[in-house]
Amino acid sequence: MGRTKRKEAKLVGYNLFYDLTGKLVTERTSTDIKELKKFFTPEEYNTLTTVIRETTTKLDKIHNEVEAHLNARILKN
């Protein structure tokens, strides 16, 4: 069976997980598109690079804010 070519790719992701033990975890992922440069026009590549960089910066700020709120909680045993 041959591989199916995908028509899209996840470039940036952010997840917020909460498990049954009460643990909250954030996860940010981003794709390094350097190896994909040959598939884009220079304008597309520059646009994607900028968007990924800006999105990553903003998601990091969100992550830090969530972490600060979690660290400020009064934990009860």
C-alpha positions as CSV (number, residue, x, y, z in Angstrom):
1,M,0.0,0.0,0.0
2,G,1.5,3.4,-1.0
3,R,1.8,6.4,1.2
4,T,-0.9,9.1,0.9
5,K,0.4,12.6,0.5
6,R,-0.9,14.9,3.1
7,K,-2.4,18.2,2.1
8,E,-1.7,19.9,5.4
9,A,0.8,19.9,8.3
10,K,0.7,20.9,11.9
11,L,3.2,23.7,12.3
12,V,2.4,24.8,15.8
13,G,0.5,23.2,18.6
14,Y,-0.5,24.0,22.2
15,N,-2.1,21.5,24.5
16,L,-3.4,21.8,28.1
17,F,-3.7,18.4,29.8
18,Y,-5.4,17.7,33.2
19,D,-5.1,14.1,34.5
20,L,-7.1,12.3,37.2
21,T,-4.4,12.9,39.8
22,G,-5.0,16.7,39.4
23,K,-1.8,17.3,37.5
24,L,-2.0,20.1,34.9
25,V,0.5,20.0,32.0
26,T,1.0,22.4,29.1
27,E,2.8,21.4,25.9
28,R,3.9,23.6,23.1
29,T,5.2,22.1,19.8
30,S,6.5,23.8,16.7
31,T,7.9,22.5,13.4
32,D,11.3,23.4,12.0
33,I,10.4,24.1,8.4
34,K,14.0,24.6,7.2
35,E,13.9,21.2,5.4
36,L,10.6,22.2,3.7
37,K,12.0,25.4,2.3
38,K,12.4,23.9,-1.2
39,F,8.6,23.4,-1.4
40,F,7.7,27.1,-0.8
41,T,8.2,30.3,-2.7
42,P,10.5,32.7,-0.8
43,E,7.5,34.8,0.2
44,E,5.6,31.8,1.6
45,Y,8.7,30.6,3.5
46,N,9.4,34.0,5.0
47,T,5.7,34.4,6.0
48,L,5.6,30.9,7.6
49,T,8.8,31.5,9.4
50,T,7.5,34.8,10.8
51,V,4.1,33.4,11.8
52,I,5.7,30.4,13.5
53,R,8.2,32.6,15.4
54,E,5.5,35.0,16.5
55,T,3.0,32.3,17.5
56,T,5.7,30.4,19.5
57,T,6.6,33.7,21.4
58,K,2.9,34.3,22.2
59,L,2.3,30.7,23.3
60,D,5.3,30.8,25.5
61,K,3.9,33.9,27.2
62,I,0.6,32.0,27.7
63,H,2.5,29.0,29.1
64,N,4.4,31.2,31.6
65,E,1.1,32.9,32.7
66,V,-0.6,29.6,33.3
67,E,2.4,28.3,35.2
68,A,2.5,31.5,37.4
69,H,-1.2,31.0,38.2
70,L,-0.6,27.4,39.1
71,N,2.4,28.2,41.3
72,A,0.4,30.9,43.1
73,R,-2.2,28.3,44.2
74,I,-2.4,27.4,47.9
75,L,-2.0,23.6,47.8
76,K,-4.1,21.6,50.4
77,N,-3.2,18.1,51.5
